[in-house]
Amino acid sequence: MSGEPRLVQVRRHILKDNDVRARALRERWRSDGTFVVSIVSSPGSGKTLLLEKTLARLRRDWRVAALVGDLATDNDAARLARSQAPVRQITTGTLCHLEAAMVERALDGWDVGPLDFLFVENVGNLVCPSSYDVGEHLRLVVISVTEGEDKPLKYPTIFNSADAAVVTKIDLAEAVEFDEAALHRNIQAVRPGMPVLTVSAKTGAGVDGFFSFLQERRGDQIALAAAGTIRATDRAEV
């Protein structure tokens, strides 16, 4: 028997089980042609408003839906439903992140038909979600201009586990004396080469580029799947 503390053993078992479930979800979505985007951020970053605008815009041309995680309320799900896209709430209780098993249960019996995009909005937290793969093809880490340029340095693991960063509330940049160059330097110091998109869901600045980015990434993933080279990232090892 290993001399590892029991807590470490349990954590490894949980993460291993999560990875197995996440890979099965990713394969299921690959077969269905569904591109899955997860969104992580701290509370108040503006990710729900950005997702609401994204669902409303993309549903004009694509079949879209969203799962939204929260500790207790369904407030965010109600906001997202205003987009007229299918939305389902995942209430986590005391857990500060979503897990693949929660996503599995949320999908069970949810008859939304074939989807082109499925968005998964995680619980507002920059720590716990970094270790849990939920089967997504693209993970976005969202940071607002009001949070400070040093967020990537304070929370490097979540930036290392994400595929792209989205800077929100750019309309407030001047008012809060936001240093965009400093944020870019900090992101690149933690995750060299990471794409960074800058948007304002309120004014619409940068959102066209954001929508194009999502559609391009979906196209890339579909091409990879067609070639039989599906991505198999293990988030727990990042």
C-alpha positions as CSV (number, residue, x, y, z in Angstrom):
1,M,0.0,0.0,0.0
2,S,1.2,3.4,-0.9
3,G,2.3,5.8,1.8
4,E,0.4,8.7,0.2
5,P,-2.1,10.5,2.4
6,R,-5.6,9.3,2.0
7,L,-6.8,12.7,0.7
8,V,-4.3,12.5,-2.2
9,Q,-5.4,9.1,-3.1
10,V,-9.1,10.1,-3.2
11,R,-8.3,13.2,-5.2
12,R,-6.4,11.2,-7.8
13,H,-9.3,8.7,-8.1
14,I,-11.8,11.5,-8.6
15,L,-9.7,13.2,-11.3
16,K,-9.1,9.9,-13.0
17,D,-12.8,9.1,-13.1
18,N,-13.6,12.6,-14.3
19,D,-11.1,12.3,-17.1
20,V,-12.6,9.0,-18.3
21,R,-16.1,10.6,-18.3
22,A,-14.8,13.7,-20.1
23,R,-13.2,11.7,-22.8
24,A,-16.4,9.8,-23.4
25,L,-18.3,13.0,-23.6
26,R,-15.8,14.4,-26.1
27,E,-16.1,11.3,-28.3
28,R,-19.9,11.5,-28.1
29,W,-19.8,15.2,-29.2
30,R,-17.3,14.4,-31.9
31,S,-19.7,11.8,-33.3
32,D,-22.6,14.2,-33.1
33,G,-20.7,17.1,-34.7
34,T,-21.2,19.3,-31.7
35,F,-18.5,21.8,-30.8
36,V,-18.3,22.4,-27.1
37,V,-17.0,25.6,-25.6
38,S,-16.5,25.9,-21.8
39,I,-16.2,29.3,-20.2
40,V,-14.4,29.9,-16.9
41,S,-13.9,33.2,-15.0
42,S,-14.1,34.8,-11.6
43,P,-17.4,36.2,-10.5
44,G,-18.5,39.5,-12.1
45,S,-16.3,39.1,-15.2
46,G,-19.2,39.6,-17.6
47,K,-19.2,36.1,-19.0
48,T,-22.9,35.6,-18.6
49,L,-23.7,38.7,-20.6
50,L,-21.2,37.8,-23.3
51,L,-22.7,34.3,-23.5
52,E,-26.2,35.7,-23.7
53,K,-25.1,37.9,-26.7
54,T,-23.3,35.0,-28.2
55,L,-26.2,32.6,-28.1
56,A,-28.6,35.2,-29.5
57,R,-26.2,36.0,-32.4
58,L,-25.1,32.4,-33.3
59,R,-28.6,31.0,-33.2
60,R,-29.4,32.9,-36.3
61,D,-27.2,30.5,-38.3
62,W,-26.3,27.7,-36.0
63,R,-28.1,25.3,-33.6
64,V,-26.9,26.3,-30.1
65,A,-27.6,25.6,-26.5
66,A,-26.0,26.2,-23.1
67,L,-25.4,24.5,-19.7
68,V,-24.8,26.9,-16.9
69,G,-23.3,26.0,-13.5
70,D,-24.0,27.9,-10.2
71,L,-23.8,27.1,-6.5
72,A,-27.4,27.8,-5.7
73,T,-29.5,30.0,-7.9
74,D,-30.8,29.7,-11.5
75,N,-30.4,33.4,-12.2
76,D,-27.8,33.0,-14.9
77,A,-29.8,30.3,-16.7
78,A,-32.8,32.7,-16.6
79,R,-30.7,35.4,-18.2
80,L,-29.4,33.2,-20.9
81,A,-32.9,31.9,-21.7
82,R,-33.6,35.4,-23.0
83,S,-31.5,34.5,-26.0
84,Q,-34.3,32.0,-26.9
85,A,-31.6,29.2,-27.1
86,P,-32.2,26.0,-25.0
87,V,-30.6,26.4,-21.6
88,R,-30.3,24.0,-18.7
89,Q,-29.1,24.8,-15.1
90,I,-26.6,22.7,-13.2
91,T,-26.7,23.5,-9.5
92,T,-23.5,22.3,-7.8
93,G,-24.4,23.0,-4.1
94,T,-21.1,23.3,-2.2
95,L,-18.9,22.4,-5.2
96,C,-17.1,25.4,-6.8
97,H,-16.7,23.8,-10.2
98,L,-18.5,21.6,-12.8
99,E,-17.4,18.0,-13.3
100,A,-18.0,15.7,-16.2
101,A,-20.5,13.6,-14.3
102,M,-22.6,16.7,-13.7
103,V,-22.6,17.5,-17.4
104,E,-23.6,13.9,-18.2
105,R,-26.6,14.1,-15.8
106,A,-27.6,17.5,-17.3
107,L,-27.7,16.1,-20.8
108,D,-29.7,13.1,-19.7
109,G,-33.3,13.5,-21.1
110,W,-32.5,16.9,-22.5
111,D,-34.1,16.7,-25.9
112,V,-32.6,19.6,-27.8
113,G,-31.8,17.7,-31.0
114,P,-28.5,18.0,-33.0
115,L,-26.4,20.9,-32.0
116,D,-23.6,22.8,-33.7
117,F,-22.4,24.6,-30.5
118,L,-22.9,23.7,-26.9
119,F,-21.6,26.3,-24.3
120,V,-20.8,25.3,-20.8
121,E,-20.6,28.2,-18.4
122,N,-18.7,27.1,-15.3
123,V,-19.1,28.3,-11.7
124,G,-17.4,31.7,-11.2
125,N,-14.0,30.6,-9.9
126,L,-10.5,30.7,-11.2
127,V,-9.1,27.9,-9.1
128,C,-11.1,24.7,-9.0
129,P,-12.3,24.5,-12.7
130,S,-8.7,24.3,-13.9
131,S,-8.4,20.7,-12.8
132,Y,-11.7,19.4,-14.3
133,D,-12.1,18.6,-17.9
134,V,-15.8,18.6,-18.9
135,G,-15.2,17.2,-22.4
136,E,-14.9,20.6,-24.1
137,H,-13.1,21.2,-27.3
138,L,-12.3,24.8,-26.5
139,R,-11.8,26.4,-23.0
140,L,-12.0,30.2,-22.7
141,V,-10.8,32.1,-19.7
142,V,-12.6,35.4,-19.3
143,I,-11.1,38.4,-17.5
144,S,-12.6,41.9,-17.3
145,V,-10.6,45.1,-17.4
146,T,-11.8,45.9,-13.8
147,E,-10.0,42.8,-12.3
148,G,-6.5,44.0,-12.7
149,E,-3.7,43.1,-15.2
150,D,-2.0,40.7,-12.8
151,K,-4.8,38.0,-12.9
152,P,-2.7,35.6,-15.1
153,L,0.2,35.8,-12.6
154,K,-2.1,35.2,-9.7
155,Y,-3.9,32.3,-11.3
156,P,-1.5,30.7,-13.8
157,T,-3.1,27.2,-13.7
158,I,-6.4,28.3,-15.2
159,F,-4.6,30.3,-17.9
160,N,-2.4,27.3,-18.7
161,S,-5.4,25.0,-19.0
162,A,-7.3,27.4,-21.3
163,D,-7.1,27.7,-25.0
164,A,-7.8,31.4,-25.3
165,A,-8.3,34.5,-23.1
166,V,-11.2,36.9,-23.6
167,V,-10.9,40.4,-22.1
168,T,-14.3,41.9,-21.4
169,K,-15.8,45.3,-20.5
170,I,-13.3,47.0,-22.7
171,D,-15.7,50.0,-22.7
172,L,-14.5,50.7,-19.1
173,A,-10.8,50.5,-19.9
174,E,-10.1,54.2,-19.8
175,A,-12.2,54.8,-16.7
176,V,-10.3,52.1,-14.7
177,E,-6.9,53.0,-16.3
178,F,-6.6,49.5,-17.7
179,D,-3.1,48.7,-19.1
180,E,-3.8,46.4,-22.0
181,A,-0.2,45.9,-22.9
182,A,0.6,44.8,-19.3
183,L,-2.1,42.2,-19.4
184,H,-0.9,40.8,-22.7
185,R,2.6,40.6,-21.3
186,N,1.4,38.7,-18.2
187,I,-0.7,36.3,-20.3
188,Q,2.1,35.5,-22.6
189,A,4.5,35.1,-19.7
190,V,2.2,32.4,-18.3
191,R,1.0,30.9,-21.6
192,P,3.1,31.9,-24.6
193,G,1.2,32.1,-27.8
194,M,-2.3,32.2,-26.2
195,P,-4.8,34.0,-28.4
196,V,-6.3,37.1,-26.6
197,L,-9.6,38.6,-27.7
198,T,-10.9,41.9,-26.5
199,V,-14.6,42.6,-26.3
200,S,-17.4,44.7,-24.9
201,A,-20.7,42.8,-24.7
202,K,-22.4,46.1,-23.8
203,T,-21.2,48.2,-26.8
204,G,-20.5,45.4,-29.3
205,A,-16.8,46.3,-29.7
206,G,-14.8,43.2,-30.7
207,V,-17.8,40.8,-30.7
208,D,-17.7,40.2,-34.4
209,G,-14.1,39.0,-34.1
210,F,-15.1,36.8,-31.2
211,F,-17.9,35.2,-33.1
212,S,-15.6,34.6,-36.1
213,F,-13.0,33.0,-33.7
214,L,-15.6,30.6,-32.4
215,Q,-16.8,29.6,-35.9
216,E,-13.2,29.2,-37.1
217,R,-12.3,27.0,-34.1
218,R,-15.4,24.9,-34.7
219,G,-14.3,24.4,-38.4
220,D,-10.9,23.4,-37.3
221,Q,-12.3,20.8,-34.8
222,I,-14.7,19.3,-37.4
223,A,-11.7,19.0,-39.9
224,L,-9.7,17.2,-37.2
225,A,-12.5,14.9,-36.4
226,A,-13.0,14.1,-40.1
227,A,-9.3,13.3,-40.3
228,G,-9.6,11.0,-37.3
229,T,-7.2,13.0,-35.1
230,I,-9.6,14.1,-32.4
231,R,-8.0,16.2,-29.7
232,A,-7.6,14.4,-26.3
233,T,-6.4,16.9,-23.8
234,D,-6.1,15.7,-20.2
235,R,-6.9,18.8,-18.1
236,A,-5.8,17.1,-14.9
237,E,-2.2,16.8,-16.1
238,V,-1.9,20.5,-17.0
